Each structure stands twice: as structure tokens, then as C-alpha cells.
Amino acid sequence: MPHLNRRQFLQASAALGASALLPACTKMTSWGTPITVYLPGMAAGHSLRGNTQAITPSSERRVKVAILGSGAAGLFAAWRLAKSGFTDFALVEGPELGGNCANGEFNTATGSSIHYPRGAHYLPLPSMESTHIRELLFDMGVIEANPYSERPTFDERVLIHSPEDRLFINGQWQDGVVPQHGIPATEIAEQQRFFKYIEKLKHTQGNDGRRLFCVPLALSSQDPTWRALDQMSFAQWLTRNHYTALSLLWYLDYACRDDYGINLAQTSAWAGLHYFSSRGGQAEHIEKAHDGAVLTWPDGLNPLIRHMGATLQPSQRLAGLATRVMDNGKTVSVDVLNIQNKSATRLIADHVICAMPLHVAAHIVEGMSDLGFDLQQHGAHHAPWQVSNFLIDRFPTEAEPHPLAWDNVVYGSPSLGFVNSTHQLIRTAKPEYSVFTAYHAYAGEDPKLVRQRLERATGDKLYQIAVRDLDSAYGWGNPLKARQYVKQVEITLRGHAMSSPTVGFLNNVGIQNLIQQNSRIQFAHSDLSGLSIFEEAAWWGDVAARRLL
Ligand SMILES: Cc1cc2nc3c(=O)[nH]c(=O)nc-3n(C[C@H](O)[C@H](O)[C@H](O)COP(=O)(O)OP(=O)(O)OC[C@H]3O[C@@H](n4cnc5c(N)ncnc54)[C@H](O)[C@@H]3O)c2cc1C
């Protein structure tokens, strides 16, 4: 591949931030704990704004389809094309292979390595409508039989093992995350009223005969009476329906932060009800997997990414960033900068599947506003997240009778608890090492201000957020105590982690325009759903690939 000359390369990489593909840095806490801080895509994203003209590609490659982005959407599109026997495509990986489904790896003192999630960590049992997910899981062998039946047979190794989750409440752990311990009977009755209503919603159809709430979201009923729920917040809907129990409100707020990165007052009531009513997937052996159980792996959803990636030939993968996308009428040209080998290539494609976040695409796809999408007007609320991984070489002592669960949540906490990465591996003896992954969504704040704050945050500040729930559980806010267990700490800051379904999100005209337009550039990203879950990202990858096949 012809290379850029030195002057061209320096010009381009200065414009794009030479650190784009190596965005980790180390921050020290005031007590001397090093924290590796990882900022995927941040440097690349910032530098792409208005700087793409600096690059002159020195080689060209012709492909029928260029896929831009290696997250769930981009890789699902590639997997679909490859499975259909379509081989003339190239996938540009972008700043982070796997995107929000990326994983990380700690090397331990004994020479072993251990993987953990840097983003997504579970997949609910797929709904009846999620045939694309069932197909992928069957292809992986995770669904062993009857993939499209009501109760497929799942590989037991990835069906969540017991104890699945627990809640630290009123000074002790309880089973499950819905608050029960010490909660008055009147509040429990209100919780039951809410869940009974949800059961009803799961089986209710709109005036078009579709289920009200589906995953994928695009298959949900279009009944305007129900979609009008999008005009109020979930908090308003709860007040109107006389839900006042603090324990229920906390739980629902936690659920919105956990899935959407925003709080009850920010979440569209339609999205709030969608969260609870849309899935209902089931597995063959009810004794092994209760309805609504989840699938998980030690490094979260990364194995799905790896499986889809493995269907690609090396020549179909291109490391680097798309820096400029131009529809020339008959073809689309895509400039790709590879900072590591100091080269830039121009792909000439018949079609492009643009599987990067829309706020990035808006800076590099020329004429995106002609397609009806204007970032200022149609850009969604993007919640910032912090994913903190702690390598431990011994497990903290747990008070009986509530052993460490897969997901461990603290009542009243503004954070989202922590997940034990080796949960699925535990059989008789505990493993030598494990990773606790603590999640925090910066809900209820202006995302722009949070992003600015995070870029400047000290090691102490980041650690404080990272350790909050581990402090409630084990007192790890005290560094001396934490040091007895924790050997390494890594924090991933995702400034634009996910599109959040704020009030009115269903009526984003810009996004509808991108879905409906029929140019040579197809968009495929969870942003098109307005909420961010693996199934939605994969759905848009599938839709885009099928349109081209
Ligand atoms: C902390 C966290 C936890 C989550 N937990 C779950 C969970 O448990 N279950 C679940 O279902 N979902 C979860 N999600 C959501 C889920 O991860 C996402 O919905 C899904 O991974 C999004 O995939 P995507 O392909 O739409 O986008 P992304 O993951 O955003 O992928 C975008 C891709 O575009 C690439 N890219 C960016 N710029 C360029 C460029 N210039 N050129 C080329 N490529 C580019 C990136 O490298 C990346 O590969 C979570 C998300 C976060 C942030």
C-alpha cells in the first residue's frame, strides 16, 4: 500500500489526533494507585470535526460495499453479507473494535490473563420478534435447538447462573433488585400493581394488531394513542397513575439509568414502559432459566462481536478511521486513515453502510443535511458512562445467606452496582482472579458539561465514582482496604456512550429521514432506534445489509 509522505502524515495525524487509536492514559490517585483511563473514540471524534480535508489518500481500492464501523451494527451487517455469500465488501473498524461491546484484558501476576467488558454485559433472552438475534445465537451455538420456537434450547453455560442479582438495602443484602427488605406492605402492594399492569401491557396489541412494545422497536405498534405516551416523562406518567412508593420509584429510576443512561424525569414514558414490556423471551427449561432471564459471558457481549468478526476474511477488514464520505452519484468514496501504518486509502464503493454514531457521521458524511439530518436539530441526548474494572486476586467475605451474585446493586445509589466477570465460571472452587465491573451513567446532568468534566477529571474523582457501590458493599472507599483485594484498576469513559430515549424521541424527524432515504449511503447504528441495546444495533445492521442484497 503506498504510504503518505512524512509531511502529509504529520499534517493528517496532527489534525486527527495521533493518539486516536491509542487513547489510554494513566492517572494516579493521591494515595498512589495507578488507574488506566481509556477514552475510546474521544480524541478521534473531536479531531474529525472540520479537519478531514487534510488527508490525501495515496491508494485506491474498489469494493461493492464499504461498512464503516465495527460495533454490533456494522459487524451484524458484515455477518449478514458474508452469510449470504456476498464477499465484495470491506469493513473499516474505526477507533474501537466492537464499539460499546468492546472488552479488555488484564494480565495477572501468575501469567494468566482475564477478560472483562468495557461496555455491554448481557443480552436478555430474545423476544419472539428478535429473529435476527435468534439466528445469530443459533449460528454461534448458543441456541442449541428450536431457534424460532417460543422456548429455544440455550447453552447452559451462558444462561445466567444463580444467584443472578442482589440488592444491598437497609444494611444487608436481599435476593433480587426490586426492593423488598424492610419495605412497608403498602409499597410492596404498589410494586405488585405496577408489575401486574406490565404483564397486561406485554400482551396488549395496538389498533394495528401489533404488540405495543417490541424489540426491535421498529416492530412496535404505531397506534397513536399509545405512542402519545412519548410526549410525557416516565416520572409524569407514574404520578398520573398514582405511583408514589419510594422503593418502586427508586427501582424504576435505576432501571432507566441502567438501560438508557437517564433518570425517570428525563425518560419518555413510552420508553419507560417499553423497557419492561417488550421482551418476555423464554428458554426451554424453565427450572434453569426463568422467563426474562439473561445471557452473559465473562467479557460481556464481546463474544458476539468476535463471532461475527470471525466470518470476515482478513482482506475484508480495514484498520483505521473513515475521515470523509462523499456520494459522487455513481459511487461513494470513503477516505480511510490508518494512523498505525501511516497510510490513507480511498475506498470507491457502490454502496456504504455507515455504522458509526450519527454525531460522528454528521462530521464526515458530506451532504448529510441533504438527507434530512441536521446534527444541531436532530442530534439525540447522548448519555456519558463510566465503566470501571477492578482486577481482584481474592474475593471479599460475604455475609450469609446472600453470596456474591452476578449483578450486585446498592439501594439509593446513583451508580448502577457491579458485575462479577467470573460468575459463569464458578462451579466448585472460586477462580484465582476475577474482575468486578462497576457501572455508572451520568444521568440527570447536561451531557456536554459532564464530558468536559470527565476530560479533566483527576484519578481521585474517577476512583470515587468507580468505587462508590464497592464502598457500600466492602468499604473499598478506604484505599488501604481496597488494596488487599484490588490489583489493577481500569476505567473506560464513554462520553457519548448511548442515545437516550428522552421525551419526544419517537418523533425525531432527522432520524426518520435517514431511515427512509434511499441513497447509496445506508445508515445502521443503534442511534436510529433512539435507544441503545444490542438487539437494536444488530437490527439496523441487518436492515441495511438486506437492502443491499
Ligand atoms: C456502558 C454500556 C453498557 C451497555 N450494556 C448493555 C447491555 O448489557 N446489553 C445491551 O444489549 N446493550 C448494552 N449497551 C448498549 C450496546 O452496547 C449498544 O447498543 C451497541 O453495542 C451499539 O452498537 P452500535 O453498532 O450501534 O454502535 P457502537 O458500539 O457505537 O459502534 C460504532 C462503531 O463505529 C466505529 N466508528 C466510530 N467512528 C468511526 C469512523 N470515523 N470511521 C469508522 N468507524 C468509526 C467505532 O469504532 C465502533 O466500532 C451498553 C452500552 C454501554 C455504553
The ligand as a Tripos MOL2 file, in Angstrom:
@<TRIPOS>MOLECULE
LIG
   53    58     1     0     0
SMALL
NO_CHARGES

@<TRIPOS>ATOM
      1 C1        -21.6230    1.0200   29.3690 C.3       1 LIG1
      2 C2        -22.6080    0.3740   28.4550 C.ar      1 LIG1
      3 C3        -23.2430   -0.7900   28.8450 C.ar      1 LIG1
      4 C4        -24.1590   -1.3920   27.9890 C.ar      1 LIG1
      5 N1        -24.7490   -2.5550   28.3720 N.ar      1 LIG1
      6 C5        -25.5630   -3.2050   27.5020 C.ar      1 LIG1
      7 C6        -26.0480   -4.4910   27.8260 C.ar      1 LIG1
      8 O1        -25.7290   -5.0490   28.8740 O.2       1 LIG1
      9 N2        -26.8720   -5.0980   26.9160 N.ar      1 LIG1
     10 C7        -27.2120   -4.4990   25.7200 C.ar      1 LIG1
     11 O2        -27.9640   -5.0890   24.9310 O.2       1 LIG1
     12 N3        -26.7240   -3.3070   25.3940 N.ar      1 LIG1
     13 C8        -25.9080   -2.6470   26.2500 C.ar      1 LIG1
     14 N4        -25.3760   -1.4480   25.9000 N.ar      1 LIG1
     15 C9        -25.7070   -0.9010   24.5940 C.3       1 LIG1
     16 C10       -24.9720   -1.6300   23.4710 C.3       1 LIG1
     17 O3        -23.6330   -1.7690   23.8320 O.3       1 LIG1
     18 C11       -25.0830   -0.8210   22.1960 C.3       1 LIG1
     19 O4        -26.4330   -0.6300   21.8680 O.3       1 LIG1
     20 C12       -24.4190   -1.4420   20.9950 C.3       1 LIG1
     21 O5        -23.1830   -2.0070   21.3140 O.3       1 LIG1
     22 C13       -24.2630   -0.3440   19.9680 C.3       1 LIG1
     23 O6        -23.7140   -0.8380   18.7970 O.3       1 LIG1
     24 P1        -23.6220    0.0980   17.5210 P.3       1 LIG1
     25 O7        -23.0230   -0.6980   16.4310 O.co2     1 LIG1
     26 O8        -24.9390    0.7220   17.2630 O.co2     1 LIG1
     27 O9        -22.6640    1.2870   17.9100 O.3       1 LIG1
     28 P2        -21.2270    1.4770   18.5630 P.3       1 LIG1
     29 O10       -20.9930    0.4890   19.6100 O.co2     1 LIG1
     30 O11       -21.2240    2.9240   18.8920 O.co2     1 LIG1
     31 O12       -20.2120    1.1990   17.3830 O.3       1 LIG1
     32 C14       -19.8230    2.2070   16.4780 C.3       1 LIG1
     33 C15       -18.6260    1.7550   15.6980 C.3       1 LIG1
     34 O13       -18.2700    2.8430   14.8130 O.3       1 LIG1
     35 C16       -16.8730    2.9620   14.8160 C.3       1 LIG1
     36 N5        -16.5060    4.3160   14.3600 N.ar      1 LIG1
     37 C17       -16.5840    5.4980   15.0160 C.ar      1 LIG1
     38 N6        -16.0520    6.4710   14.2760 N.ar      1 LIG1
     39 C18       -15.6630    5.9060   13.1120 C.ar      1 LIG1
     40 C19       -15.0460    6.3890   11.9540 C.ar      1 LIG1
     41 N7        -14.7190    7.6730   11.7970 N.pl3     1 LIG1
     42 N8        -14.7600    5.5070   10.9590 N.ar      1 LIG1
     43 C20       -15.0930    4.2000   11.0670 C.ar      1 LIG1
     44 N9        -15.6790    3.6980   12.1590 N.ar      1 LIG1
     45 C21       -15.9610    4.5360   13.1610 C.ar      1 LIG1
     46 C22       -16.4360    2.6270   16.2350 C.3       1 LIG1
     47 O14       -15.0990    2.2240   16.2710 O.3       1 LIG1
     48 C23       -17.3830    1.4630   16.5390 C.3       1 LIG1
     49 O15       -16.7730    0.2790   16.1030 O.3       1 LIG1
     50 C24       -24.4630   -0.8160   26.7330 C.ar      1 LIG1
     51 C25       -23.8180    0.3450   26.3410 C.ar      1 LIG1
     52 C26       -22.8970    0.9380   27.1860 C.ar      1 LIG1
     53 C27       -22.2130    2.1930   26.7500 C.3       1 LIG1
@<TRIPOS>BOND
     1     1     2 1
     2     2     3 ar
     3     2    52 ar
     4     3     4 ar
     5     4     5 ar
     6     4    50 ar
     7     5     6 ar
     8     6     7 ar
     9     6    13 1
    10     7     8 2
    11     7     9 ar
    12     9    10 ar
    13    10    11 2
    14    10    12 ar
    15    12    13 ar
    16    13    14 ar
    17    14    15 1
    18    14    50 ar
    19    15    16 1
    20    16    17 1
    21    16    18 1
    22    18    19 1
    23    18    20 1
    24    20    21 1
    25    20    22 1
    26    22    23 1
    27    23    24 1
    28    24    25 2
    29    24    26 1
    30    24    27 1
    31    27    28 1
    32    28    29 2
    33    28    30 1
    34    28    31 1
    35    31    32 1
    36    32    33 1
    37    33    34 1
    38    33    48 1
    39    34    35 1
    40    35    36 1
    41    35    46 1
    42    36    37 ar
    43    36    45 ar
    44    37    38 ar
    45    38    39 ar
    46    39    40 ar
    47    39    45 ar
    48    40    41 1
    49    40    42 ar
    50    42    43 ar
    51    43    44 ar
    52    44    45 ar
    53    46    47 1
    54    46    48 1
    55    48    49 1
    56    50    51 ar
    57    51    52 ar
    58    52    53 1
@<TRIPOS>SUBSTRUCTURE
     1 LIG1         1 GROUP 0 **** ****
